[in-house]
Amino acid sequence: MRTVIEPFRIKTTEPIRLTTRAERAVALQEAHYNVFLLDAEDCCIDLLTDSGTGAMSTAQWAAMMMGDESYAGSRSWKHFEQTVRDITGFDHILPTHQGRAAEGILCETLVKPGDLIPNNSHFDTTRANIEYVGGRAINFLCPEGLSTQDESPFKGNMDVAALEACIQQSGAEKIPFCMLTVTNNTGGGQPVSIANVRAVKAVLAAHGIPLVIDACRFAENAFFIQHRDPDYADKSLLHIARELFALADAATMSCKKDGMANIGGFLACRDADWATRFRNLLILREGFPTYGGLAGRDLEGIAVGLREALEESYQVYRHATITYLSRHLSEMGIPIVQPPGGHAVFLDAKRFARHLPAEGYPGIGIVNALYLEGGIRAVELGSVMFARRDADGREHPSPLELVRLAIPRRVYTQSHFDYLIEVIASVWQRRDQLPAHRITWQPDFLRHFTCHFEPQQGQHLQ
């Protein structure tokens, strides 16, 4: 059949509060024009993130009822550990309360001031954890990944030549590890090919540099490989995932993505010395190594969710929803990152709001307009989130100005997507009226979460 249906039935529902435009205008002003600061109940459709916002299955809920809340060595820990080891092949598994905790332990343990950490594209918390301990996060995205309209199948790949040049210039001793983010969230949710991982690994191995996978969306990346690389067309998603992890020395993961859970993560590695150092800091930061800041019921839910993310029927449905949304937007001429990513549709803010310069934060203009128009909460992935600032405060814009519409897993139906399309189309029709914004207050790290904006005087969107 041509129609892809949801491979599940809905058993419980959660009410959505339908707000008026006047209510939303007040809420946005009170939130200092930063949608992170809105109350969730004031958002009709919440696409701020796909992290921890999905719906769990009956199998996950049933497993959670079996949660063993023993402090040390619980049954739930053993179930979690065995599942992660079976998928990744890593010897040492350390649970954490979410992915950024795993990143924090990795960086606090291994990164020294002045160290360089290459990546295809660091996401926000990864970069912040590196910079917090004095390291420097460097992106080496492949050239095609910087073009929002390039149709290359693996635009999340790392630029291997740039990586080699960096190592030659800085010296391998300044690079404690290299990272690959799969899929590449910052670059539009684009996948990384197995061939690219192999090439990166070969360069690193020649210089004795370990490879760490940011595995938040490993199952979605495996699905892309299966469908875009003929050599893997007949391979299962589990087989592809195992091959991916086999090339790495360690991995961090937020299980709030392809763990299909509302909380949780892990840090895993092969090296026993690394594991000992990680474990010592884990006890200080997260808790005993067999629960890592999680309840036993959470460990059970994640163990089931990791398997469900690798089910073919789920991934077919997941990608069909992204395709449905992206196709309708493209047919209306609305600029999005092509080809569509795995967990979100990314609006190309540079082309959407051509009249706004990077310093006017076009992504924020679009995000706020979507909320005012229809109660849609999206997120900017542009110069607010990823600009670099010199010591003197001078800001260098992000190469990409995007607005991410992150789709929670198993939450919204087709009518929600149809409504979303109508809202985006309405904003698109009045795109020339989108105001520039300026930052009136910001913290030192991860400013996008809590900073305050205001529209430029006289440019409030009507």
Secondary structure, DSSP 8 states (H G I E B T S, - for coil): ------SS------------HHHHHHHHHHTTT-GGGS-GGG-SEE-S-SSS-S---HHHHHHHTT----SSS-HHHHHHHHHHHHHH--SEEEEESSHHHHHHHHHHHH--TT-EEEES---HHHHHHHHHTT-EEEE-B-GGGG-TT---TTTT-B-HHHHHHHHHHH-GGG-S-EEEESSBTTTTSB---HHHHHHHHHHHHHHT--EEEE-TTHHHHHHHHHHH-GGGTTS-HHHHHHHHHHT-SEEEEETTSTT-SSS-EEEEES-HHHHHHHHHHHHHHT-STTTTT--HHHHHHHHHHHHHHT-HHHHHHHHHHHHHHHHHHHHTT--B-SS--SSEEEEEHHHHTTTS-GGG-HHHHHHHHHHHHH-EE-EEESHHHH-EE-TT--EE--S--EEEEE--TT---HHHHHHHHHHHHHHHHTGGG---EEEEE--SSSGGGT-EEEE-TT----
